[in-house]
């Protein structure tokens, strides 16, 4: 069982920045099949993929965040970050970390991001 702990959410004005962190209880980036990702869910909407990064470093972004958000891995192979710049009110959501490892999916509890206009 993998536990994920997110941090870094908060309240920020439009145009501001936040950096989210997600730490896993075990090494994730040790197998080429494994990856970590960030999702978000706004009130009344479905959860959507924000960005994902593989063990090889390949990353994918939702069109809505391209050029503003950057996903990266920590050196410890169990951490992923999401640097969010030029935040917009529509980025307001609960952000969740996901890890795929041991042929299973694991989720964190989420961290809230609120962007005021």
Helices and strands as residue ranges (DSSP letters): E 4-7, E 10-13, E 18-24, E 35-41, E 48-54, E 59-61, E 69-73, E 79-84, G 89-91, E 93-101, E 104-107, E 111-116
